[in-house]
Amino acid sequence: MNTQNQPTDENVKDLVCPDCRAELTRRRTRKPDACEMLCGGCGQIFDVCDLETVEKLKQT
């Protein structure tokens, strides 16, 4: 298992949706995936283990 790309709370606390600028939160499911985060505004799901996606989501 590759834990190198696993997101931590510190890594993802400043992420916002590129479309609606709402803050991203952890997705709440019975079997949560550490890589999935959910937009609090429009409901899009983002993969925060993908480095390109994380760069797009960081606040500018």
Secondary structure, DSSP 4 states (H G I P E B T S, - for coil): ---TT---HHHHTTBB-TTT-PBEEE---SS--TTEEEETTT--EEETTSHHHHHHHB--
